[in-house]
Amino acid sequence: MTKLCIFAGMTVGGIAGSMLGEVFGWGWLDLRSFFLSGGGSIVGVVVGWKIAQKLNE
């Protein structure tokens, strides 16, 4: 269950970070958008891990 929550969080976080770059007017090939996507993925991993920990209690 932990791996599934982390994978889902990483996917959603990466997409959200990429979409945030679009809001700022950066294209999907822009390096800043790429870094936002990576940051969103990292945040998604942490959130997914915390959700998995709550579900395992």
PDB file of N, CA, C and O in Angstrom:
ATOM      1  N   MET A   1       0.811  -1.185   0.000  1.00  0.00           N
ATOM      2  CA  MET A   1       0.000   0.000   0.000  1.00  0.00           C
ATOM      3  C   MET A   1       0.862   1.259   0.000  1.00  0.00           C
ATOM      4  O   MET A   1       0.492   2.271  -0.594  1.00  0.00           O
ATOM      5  N   THR A   2       2.001   1.194   0.661  1.00  0.00           N
ATOM      6  CA  THR A   2       2.879   2.352   0.740  1.00  0.00           C
ATOM      7  C   THR A   2       3.392   2.738  -0.644  1.00  0.00           C
ATOM      8  O   THR A   2       3.404   3.916  -1.002  1.00  0.00           O
ATOM      9  N   LYS A   3       3.813   1.744  -1.419  1.00  0.00           N
ATOM     10  CA  LYS A   3       4.344   2.042  -2.747  1.00  0.00           C
ATOM     11  C   LYS A   3       3.282   2.647  -3.652  1.00  0.00           C
ATOM     12  O   LYS A   3       3.576   3.535  -4.453  1.00  0.00           O
ATOM     13  N   LEU A   4       2.059   2.172  -3.529  1.00  0.00           N
ATOM     14  CA  LEU A   4       0.967   2.697  -4.347  1.00  0.00           C
ATOM     15  C   LEU A   4       0.680   4.151  -3.990  1.00  0.00           C
ATOM     16  O   LEU A   4       0.493   4.981  -4.881  1.00  0.00           O
ATOM     17  N   CYS A   5       0.645   4.466  -2.708  1.00  0.00           N
ATOM     18  CA  CYS A   5       0.393   5.850  -2.287  1.00  0.00           C
ATOM     19  C   CYS A   5       1.525   6.772  -2.727  1.00  0.00           C
ATOM     20  O   CYS A   5       1.275   7.900  -3.151  1.00  0.00           O
ATOM     21  N   ILE A   6       2.753   6.308  -2.630  1.00  0.00           N
ATOM     22  CA  ILE A   6       3.892   7.121  -3.055  1.00  0.00           C
ATOM     23  C   ILE A   6       3.858   7.331  -4.560  1.00  0.00           C
ATOM     24  O   ILE A   6       4.108   8.438  -5.035  1.00  0.00           O
ATOM     25  N   PHE A   7       3.552   6.281  -5.315  1.00  0.00           N
ATOM     26  CA  PHE A   7       3.482   6.406  -6.769  1.00  0.00           C
ATOM     27  C   PHE A   7       2.380   7.376  -7.185  1.00  0.00           C
ATOM     28  O   PHE A   7       2.584   8.220  -8.057  1.00  0.00           O
ATOM     29  N   ALA A   8       1.214   7.251  -6.559  1.00  0.00           N
ATOM     30  CA  ALA A   8       0.105   8.151  -6.888  1.00  0.00           C
ATOM     31  C   ALA A   8       0.451   9.590  -6.522  1.00  0.00           C
ATOM     32  O   ALA A   8       0.176  10.508  -7.294  1.00  0.00           O
ATOM     33  N   GLY A   9       1.048   9.793  -5.359  1.00  0.00           N
ATOM     34  CA  GLY A   9       1.437  11.144  -4.949  1.00  0.00           C
ATOM     35  C   GLY A   9       2.482  11.743  -5.862  1.00  0.00           C
ATOM     36  O   GLY A   9       2.423  12.930  -6.183  1.00  0.00           O
ATOM     37  N   MET A  10       3.442  10.930  -6.285  1.00  0.00           N
ATOM     38  CA  MET A  10       4.487  11.405  -7.191  1.00  0.00           C
ATOM     39  C   MET A  10       3.896  11.793  -8.539  1.00  0.00           C
ATOM     40  O   MET A  10       4.275  12.811  -9.117  1.00  0.00           O
ATOM     41  N   THR A  11       2.971  10.985  -9.037  1.00  0.00           N
ATOM     42  CA  THR A  11       2.358  11.268 -10.326  1.00  0.00           C
ATOM     43  C   THR A  11       1.528  12.548 -10.279  1.00  0.00           C
ATOM     44  O   THR A  11       1.663  13.422 -11.136  1.00  0.00           O
ATOM     45  N   VAL A  12       0.680  12.644  -9.277  1.00  0.00           N
ATOM     46  CA  VAL A  12      -0.182  13.824  -9.150  1.00  0.00           C
ATOM     47  C   VAL A  12       0.658  15.070  -8.881  1.00  0.00           C
ATOM     48  O   VAL A  12       0.388  16.130  -9.445  1.00  0.00           O
ATOM     49  N   GLY A  13       1.667  14.952  -8.029  1.00  0.00           N
ATOM     50  CA  GLY A  13       2.529  16.099  -7.732  1.00  0.00           C
ATOM     51  C   GLY A  13       3.311  16.562  -8.946  1.00  0.00           C
ATOM     52  O   GLY A  13       3.471  17.763  -9.161  1.00  0.00           O
ATOM     53  N   GLY A  14       3.796  15.626  -9.737  1.00  0.00           N
ATOM     54  CA  GLY A  14       4.533  15.988 -10.946  1.00  0.00           C
ATOM     55  C   GLY A  14       3.662  16.691 -11.969  1.00  0.00           C
ATOM     56  O   GLY A  14       4.079  17.665 -12.596  1.00  0.00           O
ATOM     57  N   ILE A  15       2.449  16.186 -12.129  1.00  0.00           N
ATOM     58  CA  ILE A  15       1.517  16.825 -13.064  1.00  0.00           C
ATOM     59  C   ILE A  15       1.131  18.211 -12.553  1.00  0.00           C
ATOM     60  O   ILE A  15       1.064  19.162 -13.331  1.00  0.00           O
ATOM     61  N   ALA A  16       0.878  18.328 -11.261  1.00  0.00           N
ATOM     62  CA  ALA A  16       0.512  19.631 -10.691  1.00  0.00           C
ATOM     63  C   ALA A  16       1.650  20.633 -10.842  1.00  0.00           C
ATOM     64  O   ALA A  16       1.406  21.799 -11.154  1.00  0.00           O
ATOM     65  N   GLY A  17       2.879  20.201 -10.625  1.00  0.00           N
ATOM     66  CA  GLY A  17       4.022  21.095 -10.801  1.00  0.00           C
ATOM     67  C   GLY A  17       4.179  21.544 -12.237  1.00  0.00           C
ATOM     68  O   GLY A  17       4.495  22.705 -12.499  1.00  0.00           O
ATOM     69  N   SER A  18       3.965  20.644 -13.156  1.00  0.00           N
ATOM     70  CA  SER A  18       4.046  20.990 -14.575  1.00  0.00           C
ATOM     71  C   SER A  18       2.946  21.967 -14.966  1.00  0.00           C
ATOM     72  O   SER A  18       3.183  22.905 -15.726  1.00  0.00           O
ATOM     73  N   MET A  19       1.747  21.746 -14.446  1.00  0.00           N
ATOM     74  CA  MET A  19       0.643  22.655 -14.735  1.00  0.00           C
ATOM     75  C   MET A  19       0.868  24.029 -14.107  1.00  0.00           C
ATOM     76  O   MET A  19       0.438  25.044 -14.655  1.00  0.00           O
ATOM     77  N   LEU A  20       1.533  24.058 -12.973  1.00  0.00           N
ATOM     78  CA  LEU A  20       1.862  25.338 -12.352  1.00  0.00           C
ATOM     79  C   LEU A  20       2.810  26.136 -13.239  1.00  0.00           C
ATOM     80  O   LEU A  20       2.709  27.361 -13.312  1.00  0.00           O
ATOM     81  N   GLY A  21       3.726  25.451 -13.912  1.00  0.00           N
ATOM     82  CA  GLY A  21       4.603  26.126 -14.868  1.00  0.00           C
ATOM     83  C   GLY A  21       3.824  26.721 -16.025  1.00  0.00           C
ATOM     84  O   GLY A  21       4.169  27.793 -16.521  1.00  0.00           O
ATOM     85  N   GLU A  22       2.777  26.037 -16.459  1.00  0.00           N
ATOM     86  CA  GLU A  22       1.923  26.563 -17.522  1.00  0.00           C
ATOM     87  C   GLU A  22       1.200  27.827 -17.069  1.00  0.00           C
ATOM     88  O   GLU A  22       0.993  28.741 -17.866  1.00  0.00           O
ATOM     89  N   VAL A  23       0.813  27.885 -15.793  1.00  0.00           N
ATOM     90  CA  VAL A  23       0.147  29.069 -15.257  1.00  0.00           C
ATOM     91  C   VAL A  23       1.070  30.278 -15.343  1.00  0.00           C
ATOM     92  O   VAL A  23       0.618  31.389 -15.619  1.00  0.00           O
ATOM     93  N   PHE A  24       2.359  30.065 -15.107  1.00  0.00           N
ATOM     94  CA  PHE A  24       3.335  31.153 -15.183  1.00  0.00           C
ATOM     95  C   PHE A  24       3.727  31.493 -16.610  1.00  0.00           C
ATOM     96  O   PHE A  24       4.502  32.421 -16.841  1.00  0.00           O
ATOM     97  N   GLY A  25       3.194  30.742 -17.571  1.00  0.00           N
ATOM     98  CA  GLY A  25       3.473  31.029 -18.969  1.00  0.00           C
ATOM     99  C   GLY A  25       4.696  30.315 -19.521  1.00  0.00           C
ATOM    100  O   GLY A  25       5.147  30.626 -20.623  1.00  0.00           O
ATOM    101  N   TRP A  26       5.233  29.369 -18.778  1.00  0.00           N
ATOM    102  CA  TRP A  26       6.374  28.596 -19.250  1.00  0.00           C
ATOM    103  C   TRP A  26       5.848  27.393 -20.009  1.00  0.00           C
ATOM    104  O   TRP A  26       4.882  26.764 -19.575  1.00  0.00           O
ATOM    105  N   GLY A  27       6.450  27.070 -21.106  1.00  0.00           N
ATOM    106  CA  GLY A  27       6.036  25.907 -21.890  1.00  0.00           C
ATOM    107  C   GLY A  27       6.431  24.614 -21.197  1.00  0.00           C
ATOM    108  O   GLY A  27       7.185  24.622 -20.225  1.00  0.00           O
ATOM    109  N   TRP A  28       5.916  23.506 -21.705  1.00  0.00           N
ATOM    110  CA  TRP A  28       6.215  22.229 -21.062  1.00  0.00           C
ATOM    111  C   TRP A  28       7.645  21.779 -21.334  1.00  0.00           C
ATOM    112  O   TRP A  28       8.127  20.853 -20.681  1.00  0.00           O
ATOM    113  N   LEU A  29       8.329  22.405 -22.271  1.00  0.00           N
ATOM    114  CA  LEU A  29       9.736  22.088 -22.511  1.00  0.00           C
ATOM    115  C   LEU A  29      10.691  23.052 -21.810  1.00  0.00           C
ATOM    116  O   LEU A  29      11.909  22.918 -21.924  1.00  0.00           O
ATOM    117  N   ASP A  30      10.141  24.013 -21.093  1.00  0.00           N
ATOM    118  CA  ASP A  30      10.966  24.982 -20.384  1.00  0.00           C
ATOM    119  C   ASP A  30      11.633  24.318 -19.181  1.00  0.00           C
ATOM    120  O   ASP A  30      11.020  23.492 -18.506  1.00  0.00           O
ATOM    121  N   LEU A  31      12.866  24.673 -18.919  1.00  0.00           N
ATOM    122  CA  LEU A  31      13.614  24.066 -17.821  1.00  0.00           C
ATOM    123  C   LEU A  31      12.997  24.405 -16.467  1.00  0.00           C
ATOM    124  O   LEU A  31      13.028  23.582 -15.552  1.00  0.00           O
ATOM    125  N   ARG A  32      12.437  25.604 -16.329  1.00  0.00           N
ATOM    126  CA  ARG A  32      11.799  25.983 -15.058  1.00  0.00           C
ATOM    127  C   ARG A  32      10.577  25.115 -14.798  1.00  0.00           C
ATOM    128  O   ARG A  32      10.334  24.715 -13.660  1.00  0.00           O
ATOM    129  N   SER A  33       9.819  24.825 -15.822  1.00  0.00           N
ATOM    130  CA  SER A  33       8.657  23.950 -15.681  1.00  0.00           C
ATOM    131  C   SER A  33       9.093  22.533 -15.315  1.00  0.00           C
ATOM    132  O   SER A  33       8.427  21.852 -14.535  1.00  0.00           O
ATOM    133  N   PHE A  34      10.208  22.099 -15.882  1.00  0.00           N
ATOM    134  CA  PHE A  34      10.759  20.783 -15.551  1.00  0.00           C
ATOM    135  C   PHE A  34      11.130  20.705 -14.076  1.00  0.00           C
ATOM    136  O   PHE A  34      10.847  19.705 -13.416  1.00  0.00           O
ATOM    137  N   PHE A  35      11.763  21.756 -13.552  1.00  0.00           N
ATOM    138  CA  PHE A  35      12.139  21.758 -12.135  1.00  0.00           C
ATOM    139  C   PHE A  35      10.912  21.850 -11.227  1.00  0.00           C
ATOM    140  O   PHE A  35      10.894  21.250 -10.152  1.00  0.00           O
ATOM    141  N   LEU A  36       9.892  22.591 -11.646  1.00  0.00           N
ATOM    142  CA  LEU A  36       8.657  22.626 -10.864  1.00  0.00           C
ATOM    143  C   LEU A  36       8.002  21.251 -10.828  1.00  0.00           C
ATOM    144  O   LEU A  36       7.465  20.842  -9.799  1.00  0.00           O
ATOM    145  N   SER A  37       8.046  20.547 -11.936  1.00  0.00           N
ATOM    146  CA  SER A  37       7.496  19.197 -11.988  1.00  0.00           C
ATOM    147  C   SER A  37       8.267  18.269 -11.048  1.00  0.00           C
ATOM    148  O   SER A  37       7.667  17.455 -10.345  1.00  0.00           O
ATOM    149  N   GLY A  38       9.577  18.390 -11.036  1.00  0.00           N
ATOM    150  CA  GLY A  38      10.390  17.583 -10.120  1.00  0.00           C
ATOM    151  C   GLY A  38      10.111  17.902  -8.668  1.00  0.00           C
ATOM    152  O   GLY A  38      10.029  17.004  -7.831  1.00  0.00           O
ATOM    153  N   GLY A  39       9.965  19.195  -8.368  1.00  0.00           N
ATOM    154  CA  GLY A  39       9.626  19.601  -7.003  1.00  0.00           C
ATOM    155  C   GLY A  39       8.254  19.099  -6.595  1.00  0.00           C
ATOM    156  O   GLY A  39       8.054  18.670  -5.458  1.00  0.00           O
ATOM    157  N   GLY A  40       7.310  19.153  -7.523  1.00  0.00           N
ATOM    158  CA  GLY A  40       5.981  18.622  -7.239  1.00  0.00           C
ATOM    159  C   GLY A  40       6.010  17.130  -6.996  1.00  0.00           C
ATOM    160  O   GLY A  40       5.264  16.615  -6.162  1.00  0.00           O
ATOM    161  N   SER A  41       6.866  16.434  -7.719  1.00  0.00           N
ATOM    162  CA  SER A  41       7.005  14.992  -7.511  1.00  0.00           C
ATOM    163  C   SER A  41       7.565  14.686  -6.129  1.00  0.00           C
ATOM    164  O   SER A  41       7.124  13.745  -5.469  1.00  0.00           O
ATOM    165  N   ILE A  42       8.527  15.473  -5.697  1.00  0.00           N
ATOM    166  CA  ILE A  42       9.114  15.268  -4.363  1.00  0.00           C
ATOM    167  C   ILE A  42       8.069  15.513  -3.282  1.00  0.00           C
ATOM    168  O   ILE A  42       7.951  14.738  -2.332  1.00  0.00           O
ATOM    169  N   VAL A  43       7.315  16.592  -3.433  1.00  0.00           N
ATOM    170  CA  VAL A  43       6.245  16.878  -2.469  1.00  0.00           C
ATOM    171  C   VAL A  43       5.206  15.764  -2.492  1.00  0.00           C
ATOM    172  O   VAL A  43       4.698  15.365  -1.445  1.00  0.00           O
ATOM    173  N   GLY A  44       4.890  15.263  -3.682  1.00  0.00           N
ATOM    174  CA  GLY A  44       3.930  14.171  -3.808  1.00  0.00           C
ATOM    175  C   GLY A  44       4.392  12.903  -3.136  1.00  0.00           C
ATOM    176  O   GLY A  44       3.581  12.185  -2.552  1.00  0.00           O
ATOM    177  N   VAL A  45       5.686  12.608  -3.203  1.00  0.00           N
ATOM    178  CA  VAL A  45       6.235  11.431  -2.524  1.00  0.00           C
ATOM    179  C   VAL A  45       6.064  11.564  -1.016  1.00  0.00           C
ATOM    180  O   VAL A  45       5.666  10.610  -0.347  1.00  0.00           O
ATOM    181  N   VAL A  46       6.360  12.734  -0.485  1.00  0.00           N
ATOM    182  CA  VAL A  46       6.236  12.946   0.960  1.00  0.00           C
ATOM    183  C   VAL A  46       4.774  12.838   1.394  1.00  0.00           C
ATOM    184  O   VAL A  46       4.465  12.186   2.391  1.00  0.00           O
ATOM    185  N   VAL A  47       3.879  13.476   0.645  1.00  0.00           N
ATOM    186  CA  VAL A  47       2.455  13.420   0.987  1.00  0.00           C
ATOM    187  C   VAL A  47       1.924  11.989   0.857  1.00  0.00           C
ATOM    188  O   VAL A  47       1.168  11.530   1.712  1.00  0.00           O
ATOM    189  N   GLY A  48       2.314  11.289  -0.200  1.00  0.00           N
ATOM    190  CA  GLY A  48       1.883   9.903  -0.367  1.00  0.00           C
ATOM    191  C   GLY A  48       2.387   9.001   0.737  1.00  0.00           C
ATOM    192  O   GLY A  48       1.670   8.110   1.192  1.00  0.00           O
ATOM    193  N   TRP A  49       3.617   9.224   1.174  1.00  0.00           N
ATOM    194  CA  TRP A  49       4.179   8.427   2.263  1.00  0.00           C
ATOM    195  C   TRP A  49       3.440   8.688   3.563  1.00  0.00           C
ATOM    196  O   TRP A  49       3.166   7.757   4.321  1.00  0.00           O
ATOM    197  N   LYS A  50       3.113   9.952   3.827  1.00  0.00           N
ATOM    198  CA  LYS A  50       2.381  10.283   5.054  1.00  0.00           C
ATOM    199  C   LYS A  50       0.967   9.704   5.040  1.00  0.00           C
ATOM    200  O   LYS A  50       0.466   9.257   6.071  1.00  0.00           O
ATOM    201  N   ILE A  51       0.330   9.713   3.876  1.00  0.00           N
ATOM    202  CA  ILE A  51      -0.998   9.111   3.757  1.00  0.00           C
ATOM    203  C   ILE A  51      -0.915   7.605   3.999  1.00  0.00           C
ATOM    204  O   ILE A  51      -1.771   7.037   4.678  1.00  0.00           O
ATOM    205  N   ALA A  52       0.103   6.964   3.453  1.00  0.00           N
ATOM    206  CA  ALA A  52       0.275   5.522   3.651  1.00  0.00           C
ATOM    207  C   ALA A  52       0.520   5.200   5.112  1.00  0.00           C
ATOM    208  O   ALA A  52       0.033   4.187   5.617  1.00  0.00           O
ATOM    209  N   GLN A  53       1.273   6.054   5.798  1.00  0.00           N
ATOM    210  CA  GLN A  53       1.515   5.827   7.226  1.00  0.00           C
ATOM    211  C   GLN A  53       0.220   5.937   8.028  1.00  0.00           C
ATOM    212  O   GLN A  53       0.003   5.172   8.967  1.00  0.00           O
ATOM    213  N   LYS A  54      -0.643   6.892   7.657  1.00  0.00           N
ATOM    214  CA  LYS A  54      -1.931   7.034   8.352  1.00  0.00           C
ATOM    215  C   LYS A  54      -2.841   5.831   8.068  1.00  0.00           C
ATOM    216  O   LYS A  54      -3.580   5.392   8.950  1.00  0.00           O
ATOM    217  N   LEU A  55      -2.790   5.304   6.853  1.00  0.00           N
ATOM    218  CA  LEU A  55      -3.632   4.160   6.507  1.00  0.00           C
ATOM    219  C   LEU A  55      -3.154   2.880   7.195  1.00  0.00           C
ATOM    220  O   LEU A  55      -3.956   1.982   7.452  1.00  0.00           O
ATOM    221  N   ASN A  56      -1.871   2.790   7.490  1.00  0.00           N
ATOM    222  CA  ASN A  56      -1.321   1.583   8.112  1.00  0.00           C
ATOM    223  C   ASN A  56      -1.498   1.556   9.637  1.00  0.00           C
ATOM    224  O   ASN A  56      -1.199   0.549  10.278  1.00  0.00           O
ATOM    225  N   GLU A  57      -1.979   2.650  10.208  1.00  0.00           N
ATOM    226  CA  GLU A  57      -2.158   2.695  11.663  1.00  0.00           C
ATOM    227  C   GLU A  57      -3.295   1.838  12.128  1.00  0.00           C
ATOM    228  O   GLU A  57      -3.569   1.774  13.326  1.00  0.00           O
TER     229      GLU A  57
END
